[in-house]
Amino acid sequence: MYEWIKALHVIAVISWMAGMLYLPRLFVYHCEAEVGSKQSETFKVMEWRLLKVIINPAMIITWLAGLYLAWSGHWFASPWLHVKLALVLALSAVHGFFSRWVKDFKADRRPRTQKFYRIINEVPTVLMIFIVIMVIVKPF
């Protein structure tokens, strides 16, 4: 069962990360669209569906499968797992910000610039790199 849950975890992580890397890209393009335009309304639908249909379920499955793996593998005493969990919590916080920004765009609020979203797009990537290092290398 452990290997099947691990496969599910990896699939969920890939799905979550794909969404987390794509959503801020949509924000960049949405900033360029005129409020009320057909393009802006299309971005609203794309952002909402990506969040609700892919990113949110993938995050939930990632957490549930990951916690099961940590528990059944007796990893909770390992320092690398503590670091990994902190990084995944940070990624989950970024996910929360993205959810808020989807709501802002839906209400035609745009308090941030394209440049902001281009920069924030790198945060999930950096977190992912360190998470993968913790899991594969287990440096401590």
C-alpha positions, 0 to 999 in steps of 0.5 A: 500500500505504501508504494501506491500512496507514494505514487498518488503523492507524487502525482498530486505534487506534480499537479499542485506544482503545475497549477502553482506555476501556471496561476501567477502566469495567468495573473500577469496576463490578467493584469494586461486585460482591460477590466470588463473585457471578454479577455478579463472575464475569460481569465476569471474563469480560467483562474477559478477553474484552475484553483478549484478543480486542480490546485485545491484538490491536488494540495489536499491529496498531497498533504493527506498522502504525504502525512500518511507516508511520513507516519507509516514510514516513521519519518516524523523523528527525522530533521529533514522531514521537519524542514520539508514540512515547514517548506510545504507549509510555506507553499501552502501559505503561498497557495492561500495568497493565490486563492485570495488574488483569484478572488481579487481578480474576480471582483476586478480589484488589481492592487498589484502590478504585472512585475509583482506577479512575475516575481511571485511566480518564482516563489513556488519554484524556489520552495519546490527545489528545497522540498525536493532536496529534502526528500531526495538528499535528506541532508540531515 
